[in-house]
């Protein structure tokens, strides 16, 4: 009888230990799957961190997969500046800065068709509107701009998207907007820069344009440098100190030229030429923490800011 009891206890112990080790193995396996894979439609897909696969690009509006994926690949032909909160629209792509409630960068691909006058497109019918694809915690609202003294400045310019009414309307999402000084900047100097980019299409077949805000340091009276910027509205929308544009223009024969600009967010005299705000692309990359056109080797550029590369 004693031997039978000892045997029964041994059996129960073996079952318990076996169950424990199986449970530990399954838990570890589940963690590995969660850490290294995505579950899509019941299938396990291995994660590939850092790669700009289109599955990581959030859509800002419902769409059919193929056309938007194809358009994203056209716009981002020469690479993503970063992969933070990337959102795709019908005719432009942006990275949204959830802390500052403005874009990190906005990318456009322009051809003559994009900027040609279209009687079916009416900008006056467009209204600024919050982007409901952005989490409510991180959205900017029209009320943030009201009474602030700043314009709602487009990063992807409305005049660059004349192929369809829907395209120009999407440029009025506040996710594409940042506070800009109105008189002397948004309505004048910045507008001249936007027109200059469109005028490049008189010479080039394709223009790839990346636009965004900068927050640059300034030396104060104590001799120290500080990054200081205003915020507006209940959602503390950041007012950038400067704005940049980095452009790659592609001719019909494949020749590539680059231009890069930084403008202070302040009134600029009308007589100031756009060319006076040209800077080296590397200067903007260091200040913004971004890499522009990283799939394009700089050695393949013919000119940078009008000078032989």
C-alpha positions as CSV (number, residue, x, y, z in Angstrom):
1,X,0.0,0.0,0.0
2,X,2.8,2.4,0.9
3,X,4.5,1.7,-2.4
4,X,1.3,2.5,-4.3
5,X,1.0,5.9,-2.5
6,X,4.6,6.8,-3.2
7,X,4.1,5.9,-6.9
8,X,0.9,8.0,-7.1
9,X,2.6,11.0,-5.5
10,X,5.5,10.6,-8.0
11,X,3.0,10.5,-10.9
12,X,1.2,13.7,-9.7
13,X,4.6,15.4,-9.2
14,X,5.7,14.5,-12.7
15,X,2.5,15.8,-14.2
16,X,2.8,19.1,-12.3
17,X,6.4,19.7,-13.3
18,X,5.6,18.8,-17.0
19,X,2.6,21.3,-17.0
20,X,4.8,24.0,-15.5
21,X,7.6,23.7,-18.1
22,X,5.1,23.5,-21.0
23,X,3.4,26.7,-19.6
24,X,6.8,28.5,-19.4
25,X,7.7,27.5,-23.0
26,X,4.3,28.7,-24.4
27,X,4.6,32.0,-22.5
28,X,8.1,32.5,-23.9
29,X,6.9,31.6,-27.4
30,X,4.0,33.9,-27.2
31,X,6.2,36.8,-26.1
32,X,8.6,36.0,-29.0
33,X,5.7,36.1,-31.5
34,X,4.3,39.4,-30.0
35,X,7.8,41.0,-30.0
36,X,8.8,39.9,-33.5
37,X,5.6,39.6,-35.5
38,X,2.4,41.3,-36.4
39,X,-0.9,39.4,-36.6
40,X,-2.8,40.5,-39.7
41,X,-5.9,38.7,-40.7
42,X,-5.0,35.8,-38.5
43,X,-1.5,35.4,-40.0
44,X,1.8,36.1,-38.3
45,X,4.0,38.5,-40.2
46,X,7.6,39.1,-39.1
47,X,8.4,42.6,-38.0
48,X,11.0,44.6,-39.9
49,X,11.7,47.7,-37.7
50,X,13.0,50.8,-39.4
51,X,11.9,49.8,-43.0
52,X,9.5,52.3,-44.7
53,X,7.1,49.6,-45.8
54,X,3.8,51.0,-46.9
55,X,2.0,48.9,-44.3
56,X,3.4,51.3,-41.7
57,X,1.9,54.4,-43.4
58,X,-1.4,55.4,-41.8
59,X,-4.2,56.5,-44.1
60,X,-5.8,59.8,-43.2
61,X,-9.0,58.8,-45.0
62,X,-10.6,55.7,-46.3
63,X,-9.1,54.6,-49.6
64,X,-8.7,51.6,-52.0
65,X,-5.3,50.1,-51.2
66,X,-3.6,50.0,-54.7
67,X,-4.0,53.6,-55.9
68,X,-2.8,55.1,-52.7
69,X,0.1,52.7,-52.3
70,X,1.2,53.5,-55.8
71,X,0.9,57.2,-55.2
72,X,2.9,57.0,-51.9
73,X,5.6,55.2,-53.8
74,X,5.7,57.9,-56.4
75,X,5.8,60.7,-53.8
76,X,8.4,59.0,-51.6
77,X,10.5,57.8,-54.5
78,X,13.8,59.0,-52.9
79,X,13.1,58.0,-49.3
80,X,11.4,59.0,-46.1
81,X,13.0,61.7,-43.9
82,X,11.8,59.8,-40.9
83,X,9.1,57.2,-40.0
84,X,7.4,59.0,-37.1
85,X,3.6,59.1,-37.3
86,X,3.6,59.0,-41.1
87,X,0.2,59.6,-42.7
88,X,-0.8,59.3,-46.4
89,X,-3.3,61.5,-48.1
90,X,-4.4,61.2,-51.8
91,X,-1.7,63.5,-53.1
92,X,0.8,64.1,-50.3
93,X,2.4,62.4,-47.4
94,X,3.4,63.8,-44.0
95,X,4.9,63.0,-40.6
96,X,2.8,64.4,-37.8
97,X,4.4,65.9,-34.6
98,X,1.9,64.9,-31.9
99,X,3.6,67.0,-29.2
100,X,3.7,70.2,-31.2
101,X,0.4,69.6,-33.1
102,X,2.1,70.5,-36.5
103,X,3.8,68.4,-39.1
104,X,7.4,67.3,-38.8
105,X,7.6,67.2,-42.6
106,X,5.3,67.1,-45.6
107,X,6.3,65.5,-48.9
108,X,4.8,66.4,-52.4
109,X,5.5,65.1,-55.9
110,X,4.6,67.7,-58.5
111,X,4.1,67.6,-62.3
112,X,2.6,70.2,-64.6
113,X,-0.8,68.4,-64.3
114,X,-0.7,69.2,-60.5
115,X,-0.4,72.9,-60.9
116,X,-2.4,73.6,-64.1
117,X,-5.6,75.6,-63.7
118,X,-8.6,73.3,-63.3
119,X,-12.1,74.7,-63.5
120,X,-13.3,71.7,-61.5
121,X,-11.2,72.7,-58.5
122,X,-12.3,75.7,-56.4
123,X,-10.2,76.6,-53.4
124,X,-12.8,79.0,-52.1
125,X,-15.0,75.9,-51.3
126,X,-12.4,74.6,-48.9
127,X,-12.5,75.0,-45.1
128,X,-9.8,74.4,-42.5
129,X,-10.8,71.3,-40.5
130,X,-9.3,69.2,-37.7
131,X,-7.9,65.9,-39.0
132,X,-10.0,63.2,-37.2
133,X,-7.5,60.5,-38.1
134,X,-5.3,62.1,-35.4
135,X,-6.0,61.0,-31.9
136,X,-8.1,63.7,-30.0
137,X,-5.2,64.2,-27.5
138,X,-2.9,65.4,-30.2
139,X,-5.1,67.3,-32.7
140,X,-5.0,71.0,-33.3
141,X,-8.3,72.9,-33.7
142,X,-9.4,76.0,-35.5
143,X,-10.1,77.5,-32.1
144,X,-6.3,77.3,-31.3
145,X,-5.6,79.8,-34.2
146,X,-8.5,82.1,-33.5
147,X,-7.3,85.4,-32.1
148,X,-3.7,84.2,-32.1
149,X,-2.5,86.7,-34.7
150,X,-1.1,83.8,-36.8
151,X,-2.2,82.5,-40.2
152,X,-3.0,78.8,-40.7
153,X,0.0,78.2,-43.0
154,X,-0.1,75.3,-45.5
155,X,2.9,73.0,-45.6
156,X,1.6,71.1,-48.7
157,X,0.5,74.2,-50.7
158,X,-3.1,74.2,-51.9
159,X,-1.9,75.5,-55.3
160,X,0.1,72.4,-55.8
161,X,-2.9,70.1,-55.9
162,X,-5.3,71.1,-58.6
163,X,-5.9,67.7,-60.2
164,X,-9.0,67.0,-58.0
165,X,-11.2,69.0,-55.6
166,X,-10.6,66.3,-52.9
167,X,-6.8,66.8,-53.2
168,X,-7.0,70.5,-52.5
169,X,-9.5,70.0,-49.7
170,X,-7.1,67.6,-47.9
171,X,-4.4,70.3,-47.8
172,X,-6.8,72.2,-45.4
173,X,-6.6,69.5,-42.8
174,X,-5.0,71.1,-39.7
175,X,-2.4,68.2,-39.7
176,X,-0.9,69.9,-42.7
177,X,-0.9,73.4,-41.1
178,X,1.5,75.3,-38.9
179,X,1.2,78.9,-37.4
180,X,2.8,81.4,-39.7
181,X,3.1,85.2,-39.5
182,X,0.6,86.4,-42.0
183,X,1.5,89.9,-43.3
184,X,5.0,89.8,-44.8
185,X,5.5,86.1,-44.6
186,X,2.7,83.6,-45.3
187,X,0.9,85.9,-47.7
188,X,4.1,87.3,-49.3
189,X,7.6,85.8,-48.9
190,X,6.5,82.2,-48.2
191,X,4.0,82.5,-51.1
192,X,6.8,83.6,-53.4
193,X,8.8,80.5,-52.4
194,X,5.8,78.3,-53.2
195,X,5.4,79.9,-56.6
196,X,9.1,79.5,-57.3
197,X,8.8,75.7,-56.6
198,X,5.9,75.6,-59.1
199,X,7.8,77.6,-61.6
200,X,10.5,74.9,-61.6
201,X,8.1,72.8,-63.7
202,X,8.6,75.1,-66.6
203,X,12.1,73.5,-66.8
204,X,11.8,70.1,-65.1
205,X,9.4,67.2,-65.5
206,X,9.1,66.2,-61.9
207,X,9.6,68.2,-58.7
208,X,9.8,66.5,-55.3
209,X,9.3,68.9,-52.4
210,X,9.7,68.4,-48.6
211,X,8.5,71.2,-46.3
212,X,8.4,71.6,-42.6
213,X,9.0,73.7,-39.4
214,X,12.2,74.4,-37.5
215,X,12.9,75.4,-34.0
216,X,16.3,77.1,-34.0
217,X,18.3,78.3,-31.1
218,X,18.9,82.0,-30.4
219,X,21.6,83.7,-28.3
220,X,20.1,85.7,-25.4
221,X,21.5,88.6,-23.4
222,X,23.2,86.2,-20.9
223,X,25.4,84.9,-23.7
224,X,23.7,81.5,-23.7
225,X,21.6,80.0,-26.6
226,X,18.1,78.9,-26.1
227,X,15.4,77.2,-28.2
228,X,12.4,79.3,-27.4
229,X,9.0,79.4,-29.3
230,X,5.5,80.5,-28.6
231,X,2.5,78.1,-28.3
232,X,-1.1,79.1,-29.1
233,X,-4.5,77.9,-28.1
234,X,-5.8,75.4,-25.6
235,X,-3.9,72.6,-27.4
236,X,-0.5,74.5,-27.2
237,X,0.1,74.4,-30.9
238,X,3.8,75.3,-31.4
239,X,4.8,78.4,-33.5
240,X,8.0,77.4,-35.4
241,X,10.8,79.9,-35.5
242,X,11.6,79.0,-39.1
243,X,10.4,77.0,-42.0
244,X,12.3,75.0,-44.6
245,X,11.8,73.6,-48.1
246,X,14.1,71.0,-49.7
247,X,13.5,70.4,-53.4
248,X,14.8,67.9,-55.9
249,X,13.9,68.7,-59.5
250,X,14.2,66.0,-62.2
251,X,14.5,66.8,-65.9
252,X,13.1,64.6,-68.7
253,X,16.6,63.2,-69.3
254,X,17.0,62.2,-65.6
255,X,19.2,65.1,-64.6
256,X,18.7,66.0,-60.9
257,X,19.1,69.4,-59.2
258,X,18.5,70.2,-55.5
259,X,17.6,73.4,-53.8
260,X,17.2,74.0,-50.0
261,X,15.7,77.0,-48.2
262,X,15.2,78.2,-44.6
263,X,13.0,81.3,-43.9
264,X,12.4,82.9,-40.5
265,X,8.8,83.0,-39.4
266,X,8.6,86.8,-39.5
267,X,7.8,89.7,-41.7
268,X,10.3,89.7,-44.7
269,X,10.7,92.8,-46.9
270,X,9.2,92.3,-50.4
271,X,12.4,93.2,-52.1
272,X,14.3,90.2,-50.5
273,X,15.0,87.6,-53.2
274,X,14.0,84.0,-52.5
275,X,17.6,83.0,-53.4
276,X,18.9,84.8,-50.3
277,X,17.4,82.1,-48.1
278,X,19.3,79.2,-49.8
279,X,21.2,77.1,-47.3
280,X,23.1,73.8,-47.6
281,X,20.7,70.7,-47.2
282,X,23.0,69.4,-44.5
283,X,22.3,72.4,-42.4
284,X,18.5,71.7,-42.4
285,X,19.1,68.0,-41.8
286,X,21.2,68.7,-38.7
287,X,18.7,71.2,-37.3
288,X,15.6,69.1,-38.1
289,X,17.0,65.7,-37.2
290,X,15.9,64.4,-40.6
291,X,17.6,62.9,-43.7
292,X,16.2,64.2,-47.0
293,X,16.2,62.1,-50.1
294,X,18.4,59.5,-48.4
295,X,17.8,57.0,-51.3
296,X,19.5,59.5,-53.6
297,X,23.2,59.7,-53.5
298,X,24.4,63.3,-53.5
299,X,27.0,62.4,-56.0
300,X,24.2,61.9,-58.5
301,X,23.0,65.5,-58.2
302,X,24.0,67.8,-61.0
303,X,23.6,71.0,-59.0
304,X,22.9,72.0,-55.4
305,X,21.5,75.6,-55.0
306,X,22.5,76.4,-58.5
307,X,26.2,75.4,-58.1
308,X,27.8,72.3,-59.5
309,X,27.6,69.5,-57.0
